[in-house]
Amino acid sequence: MRYKTILTVVGVDRFDDDLKAAADICTAGNAHLSVLVVKLAALPPIGDYGATFSVDWVEARENDVAELNASVEAAKALLSGTGISFQVDGRYSEFAGADNDIGGRARYADMALIGPSLSASPDLRSRAIDGALFNSARPVLLVPKGRRASLAPKRVLLAWNSHIEAARAAREALEIMAGAEIVHVTMVDPAGSSSGEEPGTDVAAYLARHGIKVTIDRLPGAGRRVDEVLNSHALDIAADLIVMGAYGHSRMRERIFGGVTKSMIDAAVVPVLMMH
């Protein structure tokens, strides 16, 4: 599909590079950029001791809102010279509701873009990713530090495990993959999965019928974690983008025990397009 509205979520500071990169993507695709500047609200005081300082809490929230409004105006000023269609809004969100606020906004975009500036705000980054993945039915494009994302990559790594999340990601990225020089359908230890007698051939044939140039890479884990194998292979093939399903297991399980999605969110080496 064509991405005509791209949402990017940023905090209240250090967002210049993210906005410039998002503007470049929108320029290349003639897309509208929707910017949501989010500030997580100061937590309320607890107990009698906290009540003594409730005035300080109110003042802190007022300062937060002023900072948010100033950041919205700064983002508008930065984008005004780019020549793209854009909209910038601010949201002062309570921590528990931030994922719903962000997910609700993402429903009116074709994609949510999370740039590296949010790495400085781990709580906000986590709420932004969760909100977009679970509350919007839209893909999320994660851009790691030091990387630039493009919706016209030359080499794509499709992480394939036959799960429904991977199928959704592949379907979502069809147009992107159709424009690539090559797509590497990549599986780690596929013999232990439900990928059939010739793992990867079914999805490769499906992609080929869309005019996508495909090769199948079946990789041994050799005692390494799946995310390590995927990241290493992405570097080996000079991939510009990884496409993968997100959270085949529950979020709670991944947060407690770890998992491929969490590890890729935390330590991907190239931009990752995820779909739940």
C-alpha positions in Angstrom: 0.0 0.0 0.0 1.1 3.6 -0.4 1.9 5.4 2.8 0.2 8.8 2.4 0.1 9.7 6.1 3.1 9.0 8.4 2.9 9.6 12.1 6.0 10.3 14.0 6.1 10.5 17.8 8.7 12.6 19.6 9.4 13.9 23.0 9.8 17.5 24.0 13.5 17.9 23.1 16.2 16.6 20.8 13.8 15.8 18.1 15.3 18.0 15.3 17.0 15.1 13.5 14.0 12.8 13.8 11.7 15.4 12.2 14.2 16.2 9.4 14.5 12.5 8.6 10.7 12.0 8.7 10.3 15.0 6.4 12.7 13.5 4.0 10.7 10.3 3.9 7.5 12.2 3.3 9.1 14.3 0.6 10.2 11.1 -1.2 6.8 9.6 -1.0 4.7 12.7 -1.3 3.1 11.9 2.1 1.6 14.0 4.9 3.6 14.1 8.1 1.6 14.0 11.3 3.7 14.8 14.4 2.7 14.0 17.9 4.8 15.7 20.6 4.3 13.9 23.9 5.2 14.8 27.4 4.5 12.2 30.1 2.7 13.8 33.0 4.4 14.3 36.4 3.2 11.6 38.8 1.0 12.8 41.6 2.3 12.9 45.2 1.6 9.9 47.4 0.6 9.9 51.0 0.6 12.7 53.6 4.2 13.7 52.8 3.3 14.1 49.1 0.3 16.1 50.0 2.6 18.7 51.6 4.2 19.2 48.3 1.0 19.2 46.1 1.6 22.8 45.2 5.0 21.8 43.8 3.3 19.0 41.8 0.8 21.4 40.3 3.6 23.8 39.4 5.6 21.0 37.8 2.6 20.0 35.7 2.1 23.6 34.6 5.8 23.8 33.6 5.5 20.5 31.7 2.6 21.9 29.7 4.5 25.1 29.0 7.5 23.1 27.8 5.2 21.0 25.6 3.6 24.0 24.0 7.0 25.5 23.3 8.2 22.2 21.7 5.1 22.1 19.5 5.8 25.6 18.2 9.5 24.7 17.6 8.5 21.6 15.6 6.2 23.7 13.5 8.9 26.2 12.8 11.4 23.5 11.9 9.0 21.9 9.4 7.7 25.1 7.9 10.7 25.3 5.6 10.6 21.7 4.3 7.8 22.2 1.8 5.8 19.1 3.0 2.3 18.9 4.2 2.4 18.5 8.0 0.4 18.9 11.2 2.0 19.1 14.7 0.0 18.5 17.9 1.0 18.1 21.5 -0.3 15.6 24.1 0.2 15.8 27.8 -0.4 12.1 28.7 -0.7 10.3 32.0 1.8 7.4 31.9 -0.9 4.7 32.1 -2.9 6.2 29.2 -0.1 7.3 26.9 -0.2 4.1 24.8 -3.9 4.6 24.2 -3.3 8.3 23.3 -0.6 7.4 20.8 -2.4 4.4 19.4 -5.6 6.4 18.9 -3.6 9.0 16.9 -1.8 6.2 14.8 -5.2 4.9 13.6 -5.4 7.9 11.3 -2.0 7.3 9.7 -0.6 4.6 7.5 2.5 4.0 9.6 4.0 5.1 12.9 7.6 6.2 12.7 9.7 6.0 15.9 13.1 7.7 15.5 16.2 7.4 17.6 15.6 10.5 19.7 13.1 8.6 21.9 16.0 6.4 23.1 16.7 9.2 25.5 13.1 8.7 27.0 12.8 5.0 27.5 9.3 5.2 29.1 7.9 7.3 26.3 9.5 5.1 23.7 8.0 2.0 25.2 4.6 3.5 25.4 4.8 4.8 21.9 5.8 1.5 20.4 3.2 -0.5 22.4 0.5 2.0 21.6 1.2 1.9 17.9 1.6 -1.9 17.7 -1.4 -2.9 19.8 -3.8 0.0 19.6 -3.8 1.1 16.0 -3.6 -1.9 13.6 -0.8 0.0 11.8 2.9 -1.0 11.2 5.7 0.6 13.2 9.0 1.7 11.6 11.7 1.7 14.2 14.9 3.6 13.3 18.0 2.8 15.4 20.6 5.4 16.3 23.0 6.2 13.5 20.7 4.9 10.7 18.4 6.5 8.2 15.2 4.9 7.1 13.8 4.8 3.6 10.5 3.4 2.2 12.5 2.5 -1.0 15.1 0.2 0.4 17.3 -1.8 -2.0 17.8 -4.9 0.2 15.2 -6.2 2.6 15.4 -9.0 5.1 12.0 -10.6 5.8 12.2 -12.4 9.1 9.9 -15.4 8.5 8.6 -18.0 10.9 5.2 -18.8 9.4 3.3 -17.1 12.3 0.4 -14.8 11.7 2.3 -11.7 12.8 5.0 -12.4 10.2 2.3 -12.9 7.5 0.7 -9.5 8.4 4.1 -7.8 8.2 4.8 -9.3 4.8 1.5 -8.3 3.5 1.9 -4.7 4.9 5.3 -4.4 3.3 4.4 -5.8 -0.2 4.8 -2.5 -2.0 8.1 -1.7 -0.2 9.5 -5.1 -1.1 8.3 -4.9 -4.7 10.6 -1.9 -5.2 13.6 -3.6 -3.7 16.4 -5.2 -5.7 16.2 -8.3 -3.6 14.3 -9.6 -0.6 15.9 -12.2 1.7 13.3 -14.5 3.2 15.2 -15.4 6.3 14.5 -18.2 8.7 16.5 -19.3 11.8 16.5 -23.1 12.5 13.4 -23.5 10.3 13.4 -27.3 10.7 12.1 -26.8 14.1 9.2 -24.7 13.0 5.9 -25.2 11.1 7.3 -24.0 7.8 6.7 -27.2 5.8 9.1 -29.6 4.1 10.9 -26.8 2.2 10.7 -23.9 4.6 10.2 -20.5 3.0 9.1 -21.7 -0.5 5.5 -21.0 0.1 6.0 -17.3 1.1 8.7 -16.9 -1.6 6.2 -18.0 -4.2 3.6 -15.7 -2.8 6.0 -12.7 -3.0 7.2 -13.7 -6.4 3.7 -13.5 -7.7 3.8 -9.8 -6.7 6.8 -9.3 -8.8 9.2 -9.4 -5.9 12.7 -10.7 -6.4 13.3 -13.3 -3.6 16.0 -15.5 -2.2 15.6 -17.9 0.7 18.1 -17.9 3.5 17.8 -20.8 6.0 20.2 -20.0 8.9 21.4 -22.2 11.8 21.1 -20.7 15.2 24.2 -22.4 16.4 23.4 -21.6 20.0 22.8 -17.9 19.3 19.6 -16.0 20.0 17.3 -15.4 17.0 17.7 -11.7 17.2 21.5 -12.0 17.1 21.3 -14.2 14.0 18.9 -11.7 12.3 21.0 -8.7 13.1 24.2 -10.4 12.0 22.6 -11.5 8.7 21.2 -8.0 8.1 24.7 -6.7 8.2 26.1 -9.5 6.1 23.7 -8.8 3.3 23.8 -5.0 3.7 20.1 -4.9 4.4 18.4 -1.5 4.4 15.3 -2.8 6.2 14.1 -5.7 8.3 10.5 -6.7 8.1 9.1 -8.8 10.9 6.1 -9.8 12.9 6.0 -8.5 16.5 5.1 -10.2 19.7 4.2 -13.8 18.7 4.3 -14.3 22.5 2.5 -12.1 25.0 4.1 -8.8 25.9 4.3 -9.8 29.6 6.1 -13.0 28.7 8.6 -11.2 26.6 9.3 -8.6 29.2 9.9 -11.2 31.9 11.7 -13.9 29.9 12.9 -11.9 26.9 12.1 -12.5 23.2 12.9 -11.7 19.6 10.6 -8.7 19.4 11.9 -7.1 22.6 15.5 -7.7 21.6 15.0 -6.2 18.2 13.2 -3.2 19.6 16.1 -2.6 22.0 19.1 -3.5 19.7 18.2 -3.6 16.0 21.1 -2.7 13.8 19.1 -1.5 10.8 15.5 0.0 10.6 12.8 -2.5 11.4 9.2 -2.5 10.1 7.1 -4.4 12.6 3.5 -5.5 12.5 1.5 -7.2 15.3 
